[in-house]
Amino acid sequence: MPVRIDESNPEQKVCFFTVEHGEEIRICDTLEVLTDSERAMSFVEIEGKRVYITEAEADALTVAGARDGREHVKADTGDSVI
């Protein structure tokens, strides 16, 4: 799981993201969870780069205070699994 949330301070929860060269730390309520429609995946932007996350991680981030900017991706063909 590339995302870990420290909830020890309920007024300012801290998110830790495992990235290519270590770990990035952010205050949860400064983040926005977005959708990459092409990949049908959620992500947050850190230092101008996308960090892709699971839907469970996206939900956990929004509960911790991140803004939920996700779009619901809907299939437009009958053979899609979405």
Secondary structure, DSSP 8 states (H G I E B T S, - for coil): --EEEE-SSTTS-EEEEEETTEEEEEEGGG-EEEEETTTTEEEEEETTEEEEE-HHHHHHHHHTT-EE-------SSTT---
